[in-house]
Amino acid sequence: MSLDLDADLLATEYAPVTALVQRFGRSNRNRHRAGRDASYRAEVLCYPAEKNQPYRREDIESAIAMLKVAGSADLSQRALAELLERFAPAEPSHDGSARFLDSGYYATPGSLRDIDEFTDPCVLDADQHLVVAAIKKREPYDAWVLQVPRKSALPETAKHPDLPSWMSVAP
């Protein structure tokens, strides 16, 4: 939904940099409304929340650092874009895979959570010998490593003893 909201006063808890910049965009949008001259500026107040949830501590720390650099001066769109570029976290990269395209006729549902809390780096059980050979030759083996939902990894007894301790095996 596209809403054209305008705020004369924006009060917000600390949030990730991208969320703050989005919120800042809601202030001072229609500063040429009747009765205002070009010098009018909306006010933005940011304050700490009681708890950081649902945000990560690092995201809040980055936002606080950005706000310190921004200070209390007027910010142009360009200055705001530069702050966003400097303090926003890097976008996660995607490996280009898609289960519904890559799985053939028998595509199966899978977890969309590809983060450390839910997945483990694995090699396929059929590729273990290739990875062990690459490790022994000191060759790269990252092409065989993929993130697999933790519950889908095989037990440690299925793992070749020469694989790194952080790596699991998947069927």
Secondary structure, 3 states (H helix, E strand, C coil): CCCCCCECEEEEECCCHHHHHHHHCCECCCCCCCCCCCCCCCEEEEECCCCCCCCCHHHHHHHHHHHHHHCCCCCCHHHHHHHHHHHCCCCCCCCCCCHHHHCHHHCCCCCCCCCCCCEEEEEEHHHHHHHHHHHHCCCCCHHHCEEEEHHHCCCHHHCCCCCCCCCEEEC
